[in-house]
Amino acid sequence: MTIAAALAHGVELLERASIPAPRLTAEVLLCHALSHDRAYLYAHSTDELSELGWTHFAGYLDQRLAGKPTQYITRRQEFYGRDFFVNPDVLIPRPETEHLVAAAITAVRERAHGRILDLGTGSGAIAISVALETGRLVTASDISLEALRVAEQNRATYQAAVAFFAGNMAEAVQAERLDLLLSNPPYVPAADKANLQREVRDWEPPVALYGGESGNEIYARLIEQATGAVRSGGQLMMELGYRSVDFAVPRLQAHWTSIQVLDDLAGLPRVVVAERR
């Protein structure tokens, strides 16, 4: 079987199973099986696919057809222009979260923020991106030791100035007065679990997905604890869920000012930025 024929077969299987972006998915999986980039597939389309290459490709197709996300198969996800290692111990970084990173980078450069904490770091993508783009030390925490092992692997890859530590929300924010607190908290309502895509529901870590029955319980705790942890004039930045803005903004108004809601490319409220009174 040639590389072109194998690719066509993979696309057909994925299309039949209604897998999103079947051609792109097949290309990514075949590239992963052959340890080559996409250009190689088309430059060598008439080459015979080795038995080992076919074995790997077929195995990856089987995993994807069973619902396993492509990123967990290839163990990589691009985020803010860099490749990050991911596995089922961490949430797959989404492009929408890049808006949080961009806002943080701007704030650090403009305000010279020094003490920065990324709460619930997961793969470390947010903390590492901010550290690399600003040259500042970033501390980052997570309750999951497994997630922190993934984050440390990513930190080592880029030699980023990030210090990780294990702890729950209260433990993470009590250490010192912060200049900037960042978080992409769990915000999916537990009641919506049955409606999630199976790739998300069955594979991504629940601790990083669900924010309580309404999806807002973590926001309530985070805002309360950030109020005591962020210095006067410091900032809080949080990614917003699709039903979170009307919950989060009113709760910030008692102790926070200069509240801004930043939309993503789809025009949806994605990031809230607030300054401690």
N, C-alpha and C positions, 0 to 999 in steps of 0.2 A: 504494500500500500504506500502510495506517495504521501508526502506531507500535505499536498493540496487535497487529496482524497480523504485523508484522516480529518482534516479541518472541516471539510464539507459534511462528513459523517457526524462529527461532533455538533455542528450547527443544527443539523436535522434532528438529532436526539433532543437537544435543548429546546428547539422550537416546538416539538411535539409535547414536551412537558410544560410549555408556557413559561419557561425561565426567562426573565427579563434580559434584554440585550444579548440574544443568543450568539451572534457572531463575535462580538467583543469578548464575551465570556469564553467561547471556544478558543479564540486567539490567545487570551491570557493563560488559559490552562495548558494549551499546547506549548506556548513559550516556556512556561514553568517546567513542563515535562522534558523539554529539550535543552533547558538552560541557555536559551537564546532570546534575542529581542524580536519584536514584531516584524521588523524589516527582513530578518532571516527567513521567516516563513514564506515570504513572497519571492525573495531572491533565490530560494532553494525549493520552490514549490514542487518541482518534478523529482526531487531526490526521494529515494526510498526511505521510509520511516523505519528505524531500527526496531527490533523486537522489544528492547528495553524501553525505547521511547514510547512505543504503543502501549506497553504495559502500564507505564506511568500515566499516560494520557487517559487511558480507559479507566484507571482507578480514580483519577481526578473527576472525570465525567460522572462516574457512579456517585461520588461524594456530593457533587453539585446537584445531581438529580434527586438525591435524598434530602436536599434542603440545606446542606452545609454552605455557608457563605463563601464566595470565591476568595475573599480576603483571608479566611481561616485556612483555606486550602494552600494558598500561596505563601501564607504567613507574612504578608506585607500589605500596607495601605499608604498611599501618598497623602501627605497632609502638609500644607503650607510649603510646598515645593520640595519636600524631603520624604524619603521612604522610611516608614516605621514598621518595626516588627510587631505583629499582633497574633494573638491566639484566643481561644474561648475564655481565657481568664480576664480579658479586658473588652470593653466596648470598642467597636470599630470606629475610629475617628471619622466624623462626617464633615463634608465641605462647609456646611452651615456653621460649624464651630470655628471656622477660620475668621468669622466676623468678630468673635470674642477675642481671638489672638490679635487681630488688627487693632481693635480698640485698646487693648492692653499695651501694645507696642507704642502706639501714639501717646498714651498717657505717661508711660515711663520716660519717653524721650522729652516730652514737654514739661513734666513736673519733677523729673529727676527722682522718681520713687525709688527707695532703697530696699525696704523690707516688703518682699512680695511673697505671697503664699497662694499656691494653686491647690484648692481643696477638692479631694476626690480625683486624683490625677490620672488613674487608670493606666493607659499606655505611656503616660508622660508626655504626650504630644503637645499639649498646651504649654506646660512648663518649659520643655526643651526648646520649643519654637520661640517663646518670649526671651529666654536666656540667650539663645544664639543671635537673635535679631537685635537685642539691646546691649549685649555684653554685661548684663547684670546677673548677680546671683539670685536664683529663684529657689525657694523651698517649696516642697510639694508633699502632700500626704494622701494616704488612702487607708481604708480599713482592711483591705485585702492584701495579705502578704504575697499571694500569687500575682496580683496585679503589679505590686511593687517590683517583683523579680523581672517582669516584662519591661517596666519603666526603666529599671537600672540597665537592662541590656540596651535599650535605646539610648540612654544617656551615654553609655560607654562608646557606642558607635560614633556619636558625634562629639564626644569629649565636652559635653555641655556643662556649664556651671550651675548644676541643679543638685540640691541636697534632698533626698527622699527620707521620709520617716513614716512609721505605721502609727495610726491612731484614728479614733472616731472624730466626729465633727467638733465636739466640745474640747477634746484633748488637743486638737490641732490648733485651735484659735486662742488658747489660753496662755500661750508661751510669751508673747510680747505684743506691743502695739504695732499694728501693721500699717504700711503705707498703701498697699493695694492687695485686696483679697479677690481672687479669681475663682470661679467655680462653674462647671457644667454639671449641675446636680441631677440625680435621677428625677424625672418628672412625668413618666408615663403613668397614668392612673391604673392601679391594679385591676380595676373593673374593666379596663380595655384590653386585658391580656388576650382574650379569645379573638379579638379583632386584629391583632398584630400579624404581620407577615410571618410565616413559619420560620424564615431565616433568622428573624429577630427573636421571636417567642421561644424557639427551641434551642437556640445556640448562644445568644449573647447573655452575659451574666445578669441574673435578676437584680442583684444588689446595685448594679449600675443603671438599671432601667426604671424600676418602679419607685415612685415617690409617694407611696401610700394610696389609699382608696381613691382619693380625688386627684392625686398627682401633685398636690400643693403642700403636703405635710413637710417635705424637706425644705421648701422655700421658707415656711414659717420658722423653722428652727434655725435655718441659715441666717435669715435677716436678724433674728433676735440675738444670736451669738456674735454675728459680725458687728452689731451695734456696740458691743463691749470690747471688741478686739481691734477695730480699725481706729486709728488716731483721728483727732479733729482735723479736717481737711483731707484726710485719706479717702480712698475710693473703694467701692464694692462693684464688681462686674459679674453678672450671672447670665448664662444662656437661658433663654425662655422656652418653655414648652408651648405647644400650640394653643393651650387654654390657660396660660399662666400670667399673662400681662395684667389682667384685671384683678388678679389676686395679689401679685407682688407689688405693684406700684403704690396702691393705697397703704400697704404696710410699711413702706419705706418713708412715707411722708412725715411721720412723727419725729424721726431722728436723722433724716437724710435730706439733702437739698441737691439742686442742679440735676434732678432726675431726668435722664434721657432714655428713650427707647429707640434702638437702632433696628431697622428692617433688614432682612436678608434680600437676596436677588429676586426672590419670588414676591417681595413686598409684604412678607409676614414679619411680625415683631419677633426679633431673634435674640437681642442682647439688651439688658437694662444696665445702665451705668448710673451710680449715685455717689454723692460726696457726703462724708460724715460732717454733721453740723459741728 
